[in-house]
Amino acid sequence: MSWVDVRERSPRIMWLHGPAGAGKSTIGQTTAERCNVEGKLIAAFFFSRTTAGRNTESRLFSTLAYQLALSVPDSRARIEDTIINDPTLLTRSLQTQVQRLIIDPLSSHHHRGTSAPHLIIIDGLDECENSNSAHARILQAIANALQRFDVSVCVLITSRPEEDIRNTFNADELCAISIRLALDDSFSPQKDIEVFLQSKFSELKRKHPVRSLSETQFIYASTVMHYISDVRHHPTKRLDIVLGIAPRGDDRPFAQLDALYLHIFSCIPDLLGTSRVIGALLLKYSLETKSPAMIDKFLHLAPGDTYLLLSDLHSVLSIPDGSSSKTLIRLLHASLGDFLLDQSRSGEYFINVADVHADFAECCFRHCIRGRASRYPLDGARFAIQNASVVADLEEYLLGLPVSQLRMEYPWLSEEKLQQLWKAITQYLKKCDDQYSHIVAHMTNNVHLAIPGVEDEVHTTSNVHLAIPGVEDEVPSCFSCRWLRK
C-alpha cells in the first residue's frame, strides 16, 4: 500500500504477477475495497475469461470511465459531453479511449488543484482474449497516456506471467515507468494460507494439516474449503475424499482447479511435444537433472526446444531461462501431477505413464547405439522397457535393433547384464504380438547369447514412482542421465 500512498511517484505502473492460483485477484480485490473506502480508488476492472463483457478489451476504458464519473463527480460532465459529441469514441483505438475518457477528465480536475482518487486497478489481464495483441495494446495505451500527460495516477495491473505480457513490460516504454512484484516463494505465502485454513476449520470445528498440501498457492486451500464447507454434505466425509482416504466415486472435489488446468493446457500449440517433456518431469526416476538443456539432449530435441514447448506453462511450472543449463524445471504445485495422471480429470491431456516408459526406452536405446560407453543408458533402457506400453514405434525400432552392436559398444559389460537386457526386449516383443516368438529366437542365435529361461516372465517394478510428495520409495538409481555429461 505504500506505493499507492506516495503522491510523487515514479514509476507509475505496478505489475503484480504470479502463477495460477497465487492470490493475485484476491490482492486486487482487497486493495480495491480498501482504497475505495479510503477515497483513493478511481476505478477497477476485473477481467474474466468466462464472463461476457469482461473477457475482451472492448469495454475496459468505458467501464473505467463510468466508475471515474462516480468516484470523481466533477469529471462526470466532461465524460458525458465527450461521448455525446463523439458517439463513435467507444469503437476507436484504445489509445484514443484512454486519453479522452480517463486522462482528459482527470487532467482537468487536477489542474483545478483539487485532490482526487488516484488508483486504477486492472486485474487478470491474461484473462482478456488476446486477439490482435490486445494485451500489448492495453499496456501500451496506458503507458503512452501516463507519459504524455501530467496526472497524478498510478495503475496496478495483475496477471499471470504470460510471454506476450512479459515481453511488453520488458520494452523500454513500459520498463521506464513500471515496477514488478512477483508472488513467489519469497513472500512466504504458507503463513497466509495457514491463517485462512485455521479460520475456516474453526467454523467447521475441525482442524487438519491440509496446509502442507497447499504448498505456496491459495488455489488448493480455497478449493478444498469450498468443497468441505458445502452444507449439503458431511464435512468430515468430504475432507476424507480430498485427502484420498475415502473413495471419490463420481464426486469431483477439484472441479474448479481442474477447469483452470484444462484451460491452461488447451492453449498449448504442440501438445504432443509438450506432453513428452512433462512426462519427463512427472516420472521421478526419469532424469536425474531436469534442466531444459538436459531434457533437450535426452529426448533428442533441438537445443532450446524444451524451453519453447513449455513457454505457455509459466503459470504452473518454474521454468529457468532458456540459456540456463543448471537450474531445474519444477512443478509449482503438486496438484498438477495429480491432474495429469488422472484421465478422469485431465481427459485429452492425460499422460499415460506406460507410454512415457516406452518413449524413454527408445531414447535410451538410441543413445546406446550412438556409442555412449556407460552402463546408465543400457540399464535405463531395460528398466523402462519392462514398464512400457505396447507402442508401434518402439516395437518397430526394437525389431531393427542391432543388438550385436551393443556388445561391441559395451565390451566391458557383463554377460549377465546383456542377458537381462535381451530378456526384457524379447518379453516386450512377445507382449506386442506372440508371432514374434520365432523372430526372437532367430535374433538370439545371431547375437550368440545363451539366455536360459528366455520364456520366463521378466520381473517388473511393482509401482510407478511419481514426482509428487508422499512417495518415499526410491527407484533404481541406474535410470538417470548422469551419463549425458560425459
C-alpha positions as CSV (number, residue, x, y, z in Angstrom):
1,M,0.0,0.0,0.0
2,S,3.0,2.3,0.4
3,W,3.3,2.6,-3.4
4,V,-0.3,3.8,-3.6
5,D,0.1,6.3,-0.8
6,V,3.2,8.1,-2.3
7,R,1.9,11.0,-4.3
8,E,5.1,12.0,-6.2
9,R,5.6,8.5,-7.5
10,S,7.9,7.0,-10.2
11,P,7.2,4.5,-11.5
12,R,3.5,4.9,-12.2
13,I,2.6,1.3,-13.0
14,M,3.0,-1.7,-10.8
15,W,2.8,-5.2,-12.4
16,L,1.8,-7.8,-9.8
17,H,2.4,-11.2,-11.4
18,G,2.4,-14.8,-10.3
19,P,1.3,-18.3,-11.3
20,A,-2.3,-19.5,-11.5
21,G,-3.9,-19.5,-8.0
22,A,-1.2,-17.5,-6.3
23,G,-3.7,-14.9,-5.0
24,K,-3.4,-12.1,-7.5
25,S,-7.1,-11.4,-7.8
26,T,-7.6,-11.7,-4.0
27,I,-5.0,-9.0,-3.6
28,G,-6.5,-6.9,-6.4
29,Q,-10.0,-7.2,-4.9
30,T,-8.8,-6.5,-1.3
31,T,-6.8,-3.4,-2.5
32,A,-9.8,-2.1,-4.5
33,E,-12.1,-2.4,-1.5
34,R,-9.7,-0.8,0.9
35,C,-8.7,2.1,-1.4
36,N,-12.4,2.7,-2.2
37,V,-13.2,3.1,1.5
38,E,-10.2,5.4,1.9
39,G,-11.2,7.5,-1.2
40,K,-8.1,6.5,-3.2
41,L,-9.7,4.4,-5.9
42,I,-10.6,5.8,-9.2
43,A,-11.8,2.6,-10.9
44,A,-11.2,-1.1,-11.1
45,F,-11.8,-3.6,-13.9
46,F,-11.6,-7.4,-13.3
47,F,-11.1,-9.4,-16.5
48,S,-12.8,-12.9,-16.6
49,R,-12.4,-15.3,-19.5
50,T,-15.7,-16.9,-18.7
51,T,-17.8,-13.7,-18.4
52,A,-19.2,-12.0,-21.4
53,G,-18.2,-8.3,-21.4
54,R,-15.2,-8.9,-19.2
55,N,-13.2,-11.2,-21.5
56,T,-12.2,-8.6,-24.1
57,E,-10.8,-5.1,-24.2
58,S,-13.9,-3.6,-25.8
59,R,-15.5,-2.4,-22.5
60,L,-12.4,-1.8,-20.5
61,F,-12.0,2.0,-20.7
62,S,-15.7,2.8,-20.9
63,T,-16.2,0.9,-17.7
64,L,-13.3,2.7,-16.0
65,A,-14.8,6.0,-17.3
66,Y,-18.1,5.2,-15.7
67,Q,-16.5,4.5,-12.4
68,L,-14.4,7.6,-12.7
69,A,-17.6,9.7,-13.1
70,L,-18.8,8.1,-9.8
71,S,-15.6,8.4,-7.8
72,V,-14.7,11.9,-9.1
73,P,-18.2,13.6,-9.6
74,D,-16.6,16.7,-11.1
75,S,-15.5,14.7,-14.1
76,R,-18.9,13.4,-15.0
77,A,-20.0,16.3,-17.2
78,R,-16.7,16.2,-19.1
79,I,-17.1,12.5,-19.8
80,E,-20.8,12.8,-20.8
81,D,-20.0,15.6,-23.2
82,T,-17.1,13.7,-24.7
83,I,-19.3,10.7,-25.5
84,I,-22.3,12.8,-26.8
85,N,-20.0,14.8,-29.1
86,D,-18.3,11.7,-30.4
87,P,-20.7,8.7,-30.5
88,T,-18.1,6.6,-32.2
89,L,-15.5,7.1,-29.5
90,L,-16.1,3.6,-27.9
91,T,-15.2,2.0,-31.2
92,R,-12.0,3.9,-31.7
93,S,-8.4,2.9,-30.7
94,L,-7.6,2.1,-27.1
95,Q,-5.1,5.0,-27.1
96,T,-7.9,7.4,-28.0
97,Q,-10.3,6.0,-25.5
98,V,-7.9,6.2,-22.6
99,Q,-6.9,9.7,-23.4
100,R,-10.5,11.1,-24.0
101,L,-12.3,9.1,-21.3
102,I,-9.7,8.9,-18.5
103,I,-6.8,11.2,-18.8
104,D,-8.5,14.4,-20.1
105,P,-11.2,14.4,-17.3
106,L,-8.5,13.7,-14.7
107,S,-6.1,16.3,-16.1
108,S,-8.9,18.9,-16.0
109,H,-9.7,18.0,-12.4
110,H,-6.0,18.0,-11.4
111,H,-5.4,21.5,-12.9
112,R,-8.1,22.9,-10.7
113,G,-6.0,22.0,-7.8
114,T,-8.5,19.5,-6.4
115,S,-7.4,16.4,-4.5
116,A,-8.8,13.3,-6.1
117,P,-8.6,9.5,-6.0
118,H,-5.5,8.3,-7.9
119,L,-5.5,4.5,-8.2
120,I,-6.7,2.4,-11.2
121,I,-6.7,-1.4,-10.9
122,I,-6.8,-3.8,-13.9
123,D,-7.0,-7.3,-12.6
124,G,-6.4,-10.6,-14.6
125,L,-5.1,-9.0,-17.8
126,D,-4.1,-12.5,-19.0
127,E,-7.9,-13.5,-19.0
128,C,-8.6,-10.9,-21.7
129,E,-8.8,-12.6,-25.1
130,N,-5.5,-11.7,-26.8
131,S,-6.9,-11.2,-30.3
132,N,-4.9,-8.7,-32.3
133,S,-2.4,-8.5,-29.5
134,A,-4.9,-7.0,-27.1
135,H,-2.6,-7.4,-24.0
136,A,0.1,-5.3,-25.6
137,R,-2.3,-2.7,-26.9
138,I,-3.8,-2.2,-23.5
139,L,-0.4,-1.8,-21.8
140,Q,1.0,0.5,-24.5
141,A,-2.1,2.7,-24.4
142,I,-1.8,3.2,-20.6
143,A,1.9,3.7,-20.7
144,N,1.7,6.3,-23.5
145,A,-1.0,8.2,-21.8
146,L,0.8,8.4,-18.4
147,Q,4.0,9.6,-20.1
148,R,2.3,12.3,-22.2
149,F,0.0,13.8,-19.6
150,D,0.7,15.2,-16.1
151,V,-1.9,13.4,-14.0
152,S,-1.4,12.0,-10.5
153,V,-2.5,8.5,-11.3
154,C,-1.0,5.1,-10.6
155,V,-2.1,1.8,-12.2
156,L,-2.0,-1.6,-10.6
157,I,-2.0,-4.4,-13.1
158,T,-2.2,-8.1,-12.1
159,S,-1.8,-11.1,-14.4
160,R,-0.1,-14.4,-14.9
161,P,3.4,-14.1,-16.4
162,E,2.3,-14.9,-19.9
163,E,5.0,-14.5,-22.6
164,D,3.4,-11.6,-24.5
165,I,2.8,-9.6,-21.3
166,R,6.3,-10.2,-20.1
167,N,7.7,-9.0,-23.4
168,T,5.6,-5.9,-23.4
169,F,6.8,-5.0,-19.9
170,N,10.4,-5.6,-21.0
171,A,10.0,-3.0,-23.7
172,D,11.6,0.4,-23.0
173,E,8.3,2.3,-23.0
174,L,6.9,0.3,-20.0
175,C,10.2,-0.6,-18.3
176,A,10.9,3.0,-17.6
177,I,7.6,3.7,-15.7
178,S,6.8,0.4,-14.1
179,I,7.9,-1.8,-11.3
180,R,7.2,-5.6,-10.8
181,L,6.2,-7.6,-7.9
182,A,6.3,-11.4,-8.2
183,L,4.1,-13.6,-6.0
184,D,6.6,-16.4,-5.4
185,D,8.1,-18.3,-2.5
186,S,10.0,-15.3,-1.2
187,F,6.7,-13.9,0.2
188,S,6.2,-17.0,2.4
189,P,2.6,-17.4,1.5
190,Q,2.4,-20.5,3.7
191,K,1.7,-18.3,6.7
192,D,-1.3,-16.6,5.0
193,I,-2.6,-20.0,3.9
194,E,-2.3,-21.2,7.5
195,V,-4.4,-18.3,8.8
196,F,-7.0,-18.9,6.1
197,L,-7.3,-22.6,6.8
198,Q,-7.4,-22.2,10.6
199,S,-10.2,-19.7,10.3
200,K,-12.3,-22.0,8.0
201,F,-11.7,-25.1,10.0
202,S,-12.6,-23.2,13.2
203,E,-16.0,-22.6,11.6
204,L,-16.3,-26.3,11.0
205,K,-15.0,-27.1,14.5
206,R,-12.3,-29.2,13.0
207,K,-8.5,-28.9,12.4
208,H,-6.5,-30.8,9.9
209,P,-3.0,-30.3,8.4
210,V,-4.2,-29.6,4.8
211,R,-1.8,-26.6,4.7
212,S,1.0,-28.9,3.7
213,L,-0.9,-29.8,0.6
214,S,-1.4,-26.2,-0.3
215,E,2.3,-25.5,-0.7
216,T,2.7,-21.9,-2.0
217,Q,-0.7,-21.3,-3.6
218,F,-4.1,-20.3,-2.3
219,I,-6.0,-22.1,-5.0
220,Y,-5.7,-25.5,-3.4
221,A,-6.7,-24.3,0.0
222,S,-9.6,-22.2,-1.4
223,T,-10.9,-25.1,-3.4
224,V,-10.6,-27.5,-0.5
225,M,-12.5,-25.2,1.8
226,H,-15.2,-24.5,-0.8
227,Y,-15.7,-28.3,-1.2
228,I,-15.7,-29.2,2.5
229,S,-18.0,-26.3,3.5
230,D,-20.9,-27.4,1.3
231,V,-23.8,-27.5,3.8
232,R,-25.5,-30.4,1.9
233,H,-22.7,-32.8,2.9
234,H,-20.9,-34.0,6.0
235,P,-17.6,-32.0,6.2
236,T,-15.6,-35.0,7.7
237,K,-16.5,-37.3,4.8
238,R,-15.7,-34.6,2.3
239,L,-12.3,-34.0,4.0
240,D,-11.6,-37.7,3.7
241,I,-12.4,-37.5,0.0
242,V,-10.0,-34.7,-0.5
243,L,-7.2,-36.5,1.3
244,G,-7.8,-39.6,-0.7
245,I,-8.9,-41.7,2.3
246,A,-12.5,-42.3,1.1
247,P,-13.4,-43.4,-2.4
248,R,-14.1,-40.5,-4.6
249,G,-16.6,-42.2,-6.9
250,D,-18.3,-39.7,-9.2
251,D,-17.6,-36.8,-6.8
252,R,-15.2,-34.1,-8.1
253,P,-13.7,-32.1,-5.3
254,F,-11.3,-30.3,-7.6
255,A,-13.7,-29.2,-10.3
256,Q,-12.5,-25.5,-10.1
257,L,-8.9,-26.4,-10.1
258,D,-9.4,-28.8,-13.0
259,A,-11.2,-26.2,-15.0
260,L,-8.2,-23.9,-14.6
261,Y,-5.7,-26.5,-15.6
262,L,-7.8,-27.6,-18.6
263,H,-7.8,-24.0,-19.9
264,I,-4.1,-23.6,-19.5
265,F,-3.4,-26.8,-21.4
266,S,-5.9,-26.0,-24.1
267,C,-3.7,-23.1,-25.1
268,I,-0.6,-25.3,-25.8
269,P,0.1,-25.3,-29.6
270,D,2.2,-28.5,-29.7
271,L,0.5,-30.8,-27.2
272,L,2.4,-34.0,-28.2
273,G,5.8,-32.4,-27.8
274,T,4.9,-30.7,-24.6
275,S,3.5,-33.9,-23.1
276,R,6.8,-35.7,-23.8
277,V,8.7,-33.1,-21.8
278,I,6.1,-33.1,-19.0
279,G,6.3,-36.9,-18.9
280,A,10.0,-36.5,-18.1
281,L,9.2,-34.2,-15.2
282,L,6.5,-36.4,-13.7
283,L,8.4,-39.7,-13.6
284,K,10.6,-39.4,-10.5
285,Y,13.4,-41.5,-11.9
286,S,13.3,-40.3,-15.5
287,L,16.1,-37.7,-15.4
288,E,18.5,-37.0,-12.6
289,T,18.9,-33.4,-13.8
290,K,15.8,-31.8,-15.2
291,S,17.3,-28.7,-16.8
292,P,16.0,-27.7,-20.2
293,A,19.3,-28.5,-21.8
294,M,19.4,-32.0,-20.3
295,I,15.9,-32.8,-21.4
296,D,16.7,-31.5,-24.9
297,K,19.6,-33.8,-25.0
298,F,17.9,-36.9,-23.6
299,L,14.7,-36.6,-25.7
300,H,16.8,-35.9,-28.9
301,L,15.3,-32.4,-29.2
302,A,16.9,-29.4,-30.8
303,P,18.7,-27.1,-28.3
304,G,16.1,-24.8,-26.9
305,D,13.0,-26.9,-27.8
306,T,12.2,-27.7,-24.2
307,Y,12.0,-24.1,-23.3
308,L,9.8,-23.3,-26.3
309,L,7.5,-26.2,-25.7
310,L,6.9,-25.1,-22.1
311,S,6.6,-21.4,-22.9
312,D,2.8,-21.3,-22.2
313,L,3.1,-23.1,-18.9
314,H,4.9,-20.5,-16.7
315,S,1.7,-20.4,-14.6
316,V,2.1,-23.9,-13.4
317,L,5.8,-24.6,-13.8
318,S,9.0,-22.9,-12.6
319,I,11.0,-22.7,-15.9
320,P,14.5,-21.3,-15.9
321,D,15.7,-19.1,-18.7
322,G,16.4,-20.9,-21.9
323,S,20.2,-20.2,-21.6
324,S,20.4,-21.8,-18.1
325,S,22.0,-25.3,-18.0
326,K,21.9,-25.9,-14.3
327,T,18.6,-24.6,-13.0
328,L,15.9,-27.3,-12.9
329,I,12.3,-27.2,-14.1
330,R,9.8,-28.0,-11.4
331,L,6.1,-28.1,-10.8
332,L,4.8,-25.1,-8.9
333,H,2.0,-27.2,-7.4
334,A,1.9,-30.9,-6.8
335,S,-1.8,-31.0,-7.8
336,L,-0.7,-30.6,-11.4
337,G,0.8,-34.1,-11.3
338,D,-2.4,-35.5,-9.8
339,F,-4.4,-33.9,-12.5
340,L,-2.3,-35.0,-15.5
341,L,-2.0,-38.6,-14.3
342,D,-5.8,-39.0,-13.7
343,Q,-7.6,-39.4,-17.0
344,S,-11.0,-38.8,-15.5
345,R,-9.8,-35.3,-14.6
346,S,-7.4,-34.3,-17.4
347,G,-9.2,-36.0,-20.4
348,E,-7.2,-35.4,-23.6
349,Y,-4.3,-34.0,-21.6
350,F,-3.9,-37.3,-19.7
351,I,-0.3,-38.5,-19.5
352,N,0.0,-42.3,-19.7
353,V,2.9,-43.5,-17.6
354,A,3.4,-46.6,-19.6
355,D,3.7,-44.5,-22.8
356,V,6.3,-42.4,-21.2
357,H,8.3,-45.5,-20.3
358,A,8.1,-46.5,-24.0
359,D,9.4,-43.2,-25.1
360,F,12.2,-43.3,-22.6
361,A,13.1,-46.8,-23.6
362,E,13.6,-45.8,-27.2
363,C,15.6,-42.7,-26.3
364,C,17.9,-44.8,-24.1
365,F,18.5,-47.4,-26.9
366,R,19.2,-44.6,-29.4
367,H,21.8,-43.2,-27.1
368,C,23.3,-46.7,-26.6
369,I,23.7,-47.3,-30.3
370,R,25.4,-44.0,-30.7
371,G,28.2,-45.4,-28.6
372,R,27.9,-43.6,-25.3
373,A,30.0,-46.0,-23.3
374,S,28.3,-46.1,-20.0
375,R,26.0,-48.5,-18.1
376,Y,23.4,-45.9,-17.5
377,P,21.5,-45.8,-20.8
378,L,21.7,-49.6,-21.0
379,D,20.3,-50.2,-17.6
380,G,17.8,-47.4,-18.1
381,A,16.5,-48.9,-21.3
382,R,15.9,-52.2,-19.6
383,F,14.2,-50.6,-16.7
384,A,11.9,-48.5,-19.0
385,I,11.0,-51.3,-21.4
386,Q,9.8,-53.5,-18.5
387,N,7.1,-50.9,-17.8
388,A,6.4,-49.7,-21.3
389,S,3.1,-49.9,-23.1
390,V,2.7,-51.6,-26.5
391,V,3.7,-48.8,-28.9
392,A,4.1,-49.3,-32.6
393,D,7.2,-47.0,-32.9
394,L,9.1,-48.8,-30.1
395,E,8.0,-52.2,-31.5
396,E,9.4,-51.3,-34.9
397,Y,12.6,-49.9,-33.5
398,L,13.3,-53.0,-31.4
399,L,12.7,-55.3,-34.4
400,G,15.5,-53.5,-36.2
401,L,17.8,-53.0,-33.2
402,P,21.4,-54.0,-34.0
403,V,21.9,-56.0,-30.7
404,S,25.3,-57.2,-31.8
405,Q,26.5,-53.6,-31.9
406,L,25.5,-53.2,-28.3
407,R,28.0,-55.9,-27.4
408,M,30.7,-54.0,-29.3
409,E,29.8,-50.7,-27.7
410,Y,29.9,-52.2,-24.2
411,P,32.7,-54.8,-24.2
412,W,33.3,-54.4,-20.5
413,L,29.6,-55.1,-19.6
414,S,29.0,-58.5,-18.0
415,E,27.2,-61.2,-20.0
416,E,24.6,-61.3,-17.2
417,K,23.7,-57.6,-17.8
418,L,23.4,-58.2,-21.6
419,Q,21.3,-61.2,-21.0
420,Q,18.9,-59.2,-18.7
421,L,18.6,-56.6,-21.4
422,W,17.9,-59.1,-24.1
423,K,15.4,-60.9,-22.0
424,A,13.5,-57.6,-21.4
425,I,13.5,-56.9,-25.2
426,T,12.2,-60.4,-26.1
427,Q,9.5,-60.2,-23.5
428,Y,8.3,-56.8,-24.8
429,L,8.2,-58.0,-28.4
430,K,6.2,-61.1,-27.4
431,K,3.8,-58.8,-25.5
432,C,3.4,-56.8,-28.7
433,D,2.5,-59.9,-30.7
434,D,3.1,-63.6,-29.9
435,Q,4.0,-64.1,-33.6
436,Y,7.4,-62.6,-32.8
437,S,8.5,-65.7,-30.9
438,H,10.2,-67.2,-34.0
439,I,11.8,-63.8,-34.8
440,V,13.1,-63.5,-31.3
441,A,14.7,-67.0,-31.5
442,H,16.4,-66.1,-34.8
443,M,17.7,-62.8,-33.4
444,T,19.0,-64.6,-30.3
445,N,21.0,-67.0,-32.4
446,N,22.5,-64.2,-34.4
447,V,23.9,-62.4,-31.4
448,H,25.1,-65.6,-29.8
449,L,23.5,-65.0,-26.5
450,A,22.9,-68.1,-24.4
451,I,19.9,-66.9,-22.3
452,P,18.5,-69.7,-20.2
453,G,14.8,-69.5,-19.4
454,V,14.0,-66.9,-22.1
455,E,10.3,-67.9,-21.8
456,D,10.2,-66.9,-18.1
457,E,8.4,-63.8,-17.1
458,V,10.5,-60.7,-16.5
459,H,10.4,-59.2,-13.1
460,T,9.0,-55.7,-13.3
461,T,8.8,-52.8,-11.0
462,S,5.6,-53.1,-9.0
463,N,4.8,-49.4,-8.9
464,V,5.4,-46.2,-10.8
465,H,7.1,-43.6,-8.6
466,L,5.7,-40.2,-9.4
467,A,7.3,-36.8,-8.7
468,I,4.8,-35.8,-6.1
469,P,5.1,-35.5,-2.3
470,G,4.4,-38.6,-0.1
471,V,6.2,-41.2,-2.2
472,E,9.0,-42.4,-0.1
473,D,10.3,-45.4,-2.2
474,E,13.2,-44.8,-4.5
475,V,13.6,-46.5,-7.8
476,P,17.0,-47.8,-9.1
477,S,19.5,-45.0,-9.4
478,C,20.7,-46.6,-12.7
479,F,17.9,-44.9,-14.5
480,S,19.4,-41.5,-14.7
481,C,21.1,-39.2,-17.1
482,R,24.5,-38.7,-15.4
483,W,26.0,-40.4,-18.5
484,L,25.0,-37.5,-20.7
485,R,27.5,-35.3,-19.0
486,K,30.4,-37.3,-20.4
